[in-house]
Amino acid sequence: MHALAKRFFAHHPALSLAALGAAQNATELNLCPAGVPVEFLPAEEHNSLSRQYLELNQLAFGKLGLPNWVLSDLYLQPGAIGLLRCPARMLSEPSRQRLSLPDEERVIAAAYYAAPTVHRGHFIGVSLLSFLPGVQAGAWVKALTLKMLGARRMRGIAQWNNLSLRVHTRLGPMRLVGHVPGVHDYVERSFLYEMDLTDEAREVAAMERRLLFQPTRRVSATDSPALGSLLRRAEAGETLYLIPPGLDGGDILVHEGPLPAGDGGA
Ligand SMILES: CC(C)(COP(=O)(O)OP(=O)(O)OC[C@H]1O[C@@H](n2cnc3c(N)ncnc32)[C@H](O)[C@@H]1OP(=O)(O)O)[C@@H](O)C(=O)NCCC(=O)NCCS
């Protein structure tokens, strides 16, 4: 991953990686994930950056935007948000307008937050956002943040019809776990997935889109009965994957059964 990350930042020299979290968390983080230096920014000293993150999160997620207290209590206190930053002039228009900062000011281009769980080394993906389309900012900030956190496994909740599936699958195949517990706002189109993050070769191949398996089924991202049935099968113990690139022409790409060994034909 080191070589790939080096190439990414060489292609995009205006981008840099940072982390925003409570000062005491810095020592627990890998501040050079895949060889990329992370500037750790203690939340106690960076109130305006916290406000900027809130603004962008609320812009990205609309009615599911982050409440202020959740940022303080459940993001900054237990962990750290991974940030890709760039000069404000590079941001997409809605975010530029929302922040209204000078062109050369260093701002958040993309961000990822994963929360620690009671299982050591396991994280739950909470928020991914990017206002720098077209350079895989979302995939990179997610991959590097998870490395910074030392995550060996992650679970996440995603929506079948969200283009972010193309971002998540840049980290590898997504094993379907089942329906989303609780009363999630988008419960009818959401699912729970899990990813193993310990196979570096696979991760590199996925990031380069060389990790391509043959789907055994394609299911329309709007076919709720068929998607619900997949989740019930996963809950019953069947091994089912959403495979890269995840979403293709409105279809979800599914592999039923264990994946072939090796790098998927890379
Ligand atoms: C989802 C999000 C993070 C992606 O941002 P990003 O990483 O900058 O996205 P990219 O420009 O790299 O595009 C991601 C993928 O979608 C594809 N894509 C983008 N726009 C597309 C379109 N209109 N039609 C088809 N595919 C499209 C890209 O080609 C890319 O796929 P690839 O990696 O296979 O080439 C960003 O759109 C966002 O912040 N959305 C709002 C918040 C959200 O929904 N977060 C996810 C919650 S789980």
The ligand as an SDF file (V2000), in Angstrom:
LIG
                    3D

 48 50  0  0  0  0  0  0  0  0999 V2000
  -19.9940    9.0920   -1.4800 C   0  0  0  0  0  0  0  0  0  0  0  0
  -18.8920   10.1480   -1.5750 C   0  0  0  0  0  0  0  0  0  0  0  0
  -18.0520   10.0950   -0.2960 C   0  0  0  0  0  0  0  0  0  0  0  0
  -17.9930    9.8100   -2.7760 C   0  0  0  0  0  0  0  0  0  0  0  0
  -17.0810   10.8470   -2.9560 O   0  0  0  0  0  0  0  0  0  0  0  0
  -15.7020   10.6350   -3.7860 P   0  0  0  0  0  0  0  0  0  0  0  0
  -14.8900    9.6150   -3.0950 O   0  0  0  0  0  0  0  0  0  0  0  0
  -15.0860   11.9560   -4.0050 O   0  0  0  0  0  0  0  0  0  0  0  0
  -16.2760   10.0370   -5.1290 O   0  0  0  0  0  0  0  0  0  0  0  0
  -15.5740    9.7870   -6.5250 P   0  0  0  0  0  0  0  0  0  0  0  0
  -15.6670   10.9920   -7.3670 O   0  0  0  0  0  0  0  0  0  0  0  0
  -14.2250    9.1670   -6.3180 O   0  0  0  0  0  0  0  0  0  0  0  0
  -16.5820    8.7120   -7.1190 O   0  0  0  0  0  0  0  0  0  0  0  0
  -16.8000    7.4770   -6.4720 C   0  0  0  0  0  0  0  0  0  0  0  0
  -17.2370    6.4480   -7.4850 C   0  0  0  0  0  0  0  0  0  0  0  0
  -18.5250    6.7870   -7.9780 O   0  0  0  0  0  0  0  0  0  0  0  0
  -18.4730    6.8910   -9.4030 C   0  0  0  0  0  0  0  0  0  0  0  0
  -19.3720    7.9490   -9.8050 N   0  0  0  0  0  0  0  0  0  0  0  0
  -19.3460    9.2300   -9.4090 C   0  0  0  0  0  0  0  0  0  0  0  0
  -20.3890    9.8940   -9.9780 N   0  0  0  0  0  0  0  0  0  0  0  0
  -21.0620    8.9920  -10.7300 C   0  0  0  0  0  0  0  0  0  0  0  0
  -22.2260    9.0610  -11.5170 C   0  0  0  0  0  0  0  0  0  0  0  0
  -22.9130   10.1850  -11.6700 N   0  0  0  0  0  0  0  0  0  0  0  0
  -22.6400    7.9260  -12.1180 N   0  0  0  0  0  0  0  0  0  0  0  0
  -21.9750    6.7530  -11.9970 C   0  0  0  0  0  0  0  0  0  0  0  0
  -20.8570    6.6360  -11.2250 N   0  0  0  0  0  0  0  0  0  0  0  0
  -20.4060    7.7430  -10.6160 C   0  0  0  0  0  0  0  0  0  0  0  0
  -17.0390    7.2060   -9.7210 C   0  0  0  0  0  0  0  0  0  0  0  0
  -16.7010    6.8250  -11.0420 O   0  0  0  0  0  0  0  0  0  0  0  0
  -16.3160    6.3790   -8.6930 C   0  0  0  0  0  0  0  0  0  0  0  0
  -16.3410    5.0050   -9.0450 O   0  0  0  0  0  0  0  0  0  0  0  0
  -14.9570    4.2550   -9.3980 P   0  0  0  0  0  0  0  0  0  0  0  0
  -14.0900    4.4480   -8.1740 O   0  0  0  0  0  0  0  0  0  0  0  0
  -15.3420    2.8570   -9.6140 O   0  0  0  0  0  0  0  0  0  0  0  0
  -14.4100    4.9690  -10.5930 O   0  0  0  0  0  0  0  0  0  0  0  0
  -19.4790   11.5850   -1.7790 C   0  0  0  0  0  0  0  0  0  0  0  0
  -20.2860   11.5980   -2.9270 O   0  0  0  0  0  0  0  0  0  0  0  0
  -20.2910   12.0750   -0.6030 C   0  0  0  0  0  0  0  0  0  0  0  0
  -19.7610   12.7170    0.3010 O   0  0  0  0  0  0  0  0  0  0  0  0
  -21.6200   11.8060   -0.5920 N   0  0  0  0  0  0  0  0  0  0  0  0
  -22.5220   12.2980    0.4520 C   0  0  0  0  0  0  0  0  0  0  0  0
  -22.3460   11.5430    1.7480 C   0  0  0  0  0  0  0  0  0  0  0  0
  -22.5610   10.0440    1.6020 C   0  0  0  0  0  0  0  0  0  0  0  0
  -23.5180    9.5770    0.9970 O   0  0  0  0  0  0  0  0  0  0  0  0
  -21.6230    9.2480    2.1910 N   0  0  0  0  0  0  0  0  0  0  0  0
  -21.6470    7.8050    2.1470 C   0  0  0  0  0  0  0  0  0  0  0  0
  -22.4860    7.2550    3.2370 C   0  0  0  0  0  0  0  0  0  0  0  0
  -22.2970    5.4600    3.3780 S   0  0  0  0  0  0  0  0  0  0  0  0
  1  2  1  0
  2  3  1  0
  2  4  1  0
  2 36  1  0
  4  5  1  0
  5  6  1  0
  6  7  2  0
  6  8  1  0
  6  9  1  0
  9 10  1  0
 10 11  2  0
 10 12  1  0
 10 13  1  0
 13 14  1  0
 14 15  1  0
 15 16  1  0
 15 30  1  0
 16 17  1  0
 17 18  1  0
 17 28  1  0
 18 19  1  0
 18 27  1  0
 19 20  2  0
 20 21  1  0
 21 22  1  0
 21 27  2  0
 22 23  1  0
 22 24  2  0
 24 25  1  0
 25 26  2  0
 26 27  1  0
 28 29  1  0
 28 30  1  0
 30 31  1  0
 31 32  1  0
 32 33  2  0
 32 34  1  0
 32 35  1  0
 36 37  1  0
 36 38  1  0
 38 39  2  0
 38 40  1  0
 40 41  1  0
 41 42  1  0
 42 43  1  0
 43 44  2  0
 43 45  1  0
 45 46  1  0
 46 47  1  0
 47 48  1  0
M  END
$$$$
